[in-house]
Amino acid sequence: MGMDAERAARLDNIRTPRGRYAKGVRRRNEILAVALEVFATLGDKGALVKEIADRMGMSQAGVLRYFGSREGLLIWTLAERDRLAKEQAAGESYGDPLAPMAATLRRSAEVAGLVRLYVNMAAASGFPTHPARDFFEVRNGDIIDALRDGLAELQRDGRIRPDVDPDAVARLALAASDGIQHQWLLDPTVDMGTVIDTIVALVVDVPPPPVPR
């Protein structure tokens, strides 16, 4: 089994198979839409499941049935946030593979609760037995692969110096993205996208070498 297939299988294990029928998938997606609204304002603390259940006209147990557990609901909410961000980025035009990350970070400033949820879950996933561990391994791996491939393409086009390691830059960008979100929670005046813009300014748009005469 290749790496992509392994990641897909692990992600499938994270996303509980409950609700595979069309009606169940539709209901789950409706819950996720409400969860995003609730988490955006309340973060991951307080009676969140109760709030979501009340808005849906369901019991708390009924809500969790679609996700397996409270942690499952949190993971699915983050996955849905990522899906929507990717969907929005696909409809926009960018000059480099890091720019969509900067744009997403700037939009995140409007949903403090989701930033808090992400930071808390990312930190907790460092424990080997935490339910979010596999989700973040899969998510981060996919992001690094996509960034590395995009940066390597720019390098082939002469827009990045040949001595720059695309994989290292991709990992630096993801680390900067995670770190700046924590800093922003402490100081909301921080422009989260600027840290990614700075990485771009340092490594991208180097003019190609002159053609020998």
C-alpha positions in Angstrom: 0.0 0.0 0.0 1.5 3.4 -1.0 1.8 6.4 1.2 -1.3 8.1 -0.3 -3.4 5.0 0.2 -2.1 4.6 3.8 -3.0 8.2 4.6 -6.5 7.7 3.0 -7.0 4.5 5.1 -6.0 6.2 8.3 -8.1 9.2 7.6 -11.0 6.9 6.9 -10.4 5.3 10.3 -10.5 8.8 11.9 -13.7 9.7 10.2 -16.1 7.2 11.7 -18.1 5.1 9.3 -21.4 6.1 11.0 -23.9 7.8 8.8 -22.7 6.5 5.4 -26.2 6.6 4.0 -27.2 9.8 2.2 -29.7 10.8 4.9 -27.0 10.3 7.6 -24.3 12.2 5.6 -26.7 15.1 5.0 -27.6 15.3 8.7 -24.0 15.0 9.7 -23.1 17.9 7.4 -25.9 20.0 8.9 -24.5 19.4 12.3 -21.0 20.4 11.1 -22.4 23.7 9.7 -23.9 24.5 13.1 -20.7 23.3 14.9 -18.6 25.7 12.9 -20.8 28.6 14.0 -20.7 27.5 17.6 -17.0 26.8 17.8 -16.2 30.1 16.0 -17.6 32.1 18.9 -17.1 29.7 21.9 -14.0 27.8 21.1 -13.8 24.3 22.6 -14.8 25.1 26.1 -18.2 25.2 27.8 -21.4 23.4 27.0 -20.7 23.2 23.3 -22.3 19.9 22.5 -25.5 21.1 24.3 -25.5 24.3 22.3 -25.1 22.4 19.0 -27.8 19.9 20.1 -30.2 22.7 21.1 -29.7 24.5 17.8 -30.3 21.3 15.9 -33.3 20.3 18.0 -31.5 17.1 18.9 -30.2 15.4 22.1 -26.5 15.6 22.9 -26.3 11.8 22.4 -28.0 12.1 19.1 -25.4 14.7 17.9 -22.4 12.6 19.1 -23.8 9.5 17.4 -22.7 10.9 14.1 -19.1 11.4 15.3 -18.5 8.6 17.8 -17.4 10.9 20.7 -16.9 14.6 21.7 -13.3 14.4 20.4 -14.7 13.0 17.1 -16.9 16.0 16.8 -14.0 18.3 17.4 -11.8 16.5 14.8 -14.6 16.6 12.2 -15.1 20.3 12.8 -11.5 21.0 12.1 -11.6 18.8 9.0 -14.6 20.7 7.8 -12.8 24.0 8.4 -9.9 22.7 6.3 -12.3 21.6 3.6 -14.0 24.9 3.3 -10.6 26.8 3.3 -9.3 24.5 0.5 -12.5 25.0 -1.4 -12.2 28.8 -1.1 -8.5 28.8 -2.1 -9.4 26.7 -5.2 -11.6 29.5 -6.4 -8.9 32.2 -6.1 -5.7 32.9 -7.9 -2.3 32.9 -6.2 1.2 33.4 -7.4 2.8 30.9 -5.1 1.8 27.9 -3.0 2.2 29.7 0.3 -0.1 32.6 -0.4 -3.3 30.5 0.2 -2.0 29.7 3.7 -1.5 33.4 4.4 -5.0 34.2 3.2 -6.5 31.5 5.3 -4.7 32.7 8.4 -6.0 36.2 7.8 -9.6 34.9 7.5 -9.1 32.9 10.7 -8.9 36.2 12.6 -12.7 36.4 12.2 -13.3 33.1 14.0 -11.3 33.2 17.2 -13.0 30.1 18.7 -11.9 27.9 15.8 -8.3 29.2 16.1 -8.4 28.3 19.8 -9.9 24.9 19.0 -7.1 24.2 16.4 -4.3 25.3 18.7 -5.6 23.2 21.6 -6.2 20.1 19.5 -2.8 20.4 17.7 -1.0 20.6 21.0 -3.0 17.6 22.4 -2.2 15.6 19.3 1.4 15.5 20.5 0.4 12.7 22.9 0.6 9.3 21.1 -2.8 8.1 22.4 -4.8 11.3 21.7 -7.7 10.8 19.3 -6.5 13.7 17.2 -3.0 12.2 16.6 -3.8 10.5 13.3 -5.8 13.4 12.0 -2.9 15.8 12.5 -0.4 13.4 11.1 -2.5 12.9 8.0 -3.4 16.6 7.7 0.2 17.9 8.2 1.6 15.3 5.8 -0.8 16.4 3.1 0.0 20.1 3.6 3.7 19.5 3.6 3.5 17.4 0.4 1.4 20.0 -1.4 3.6 22.9 -0.4 6.8 21.0 -1.2 5.6 20.1 -4.6 4.5 23.6 -5.4 7.7 25.1 -4.2 9.7 22.5 -6.2 7.8 23.6 -9.3 8.8 27.3 -8.6 12.3 26.2 -8.1 12.3 24.4 -11.5 11.0 27.7 -13.0 13.9 29.6 -11.5 11.8 31.5 -9.0 13.5 29.9 -6.0 17.3 29.5 -5.5 18.5 26.0 -6.3 20.2 25.7 -2.9 16.8 26.1 -1.0 15.2 22.8 0.2 11.5 22.9 -0.7 10.7 20.3 2.0 12.4 22.4 4.7 10.5 25.5 3.5 7.2 23.6 3.5 7.8 22.5 7.1 8.9 25.9 8.1 5.7 27.4 6.7 3.5 24.9 8.6 5.4 25.5 11.8 5.1 29.2 11.4 1.4 28.9 10.7 0.8 26.8 13.9 3.0 29.1 16.0 1.5 32.4 14.8 -2.0 31.2 15.7 -0.9 30.7 19.3 0.7 34.1 19.3 -2.4 35.6 17.9 -4.5 34.2 20.7 -2.2 36.1 23.1 -2.0 39.2 21.0 -4.9 39.6 18.5 -3.2 42.7 16.9 -0.8 40.3 15.2 -1.4 39.9 11.4 -1.1 36.2 11.1 -0.6 36.2 7.4 2.5 38.4 7.6 4.7 35.5 8.9 3.9 33.5 5.8 4.4 36.6 3.5 7.8 37.0 5.1 8.8 33.4 4.2 7.6 34.0 0.6 9.7 37.2 0.4 12.7 35.4 1.6 12.6 32.4 -0.7 10.3 33.1 -3.6 10.4 35.4 -6.7 14.2 35.2 -7.0 14.8 36.1 -10.7 16.1 33.3 -12.9 19.8 33.3 -13.7 20.8 35.3 -16.8 21.1 33.4 -20.0 24.8 33.2 -21.1 25.6 35.2 -24.2 
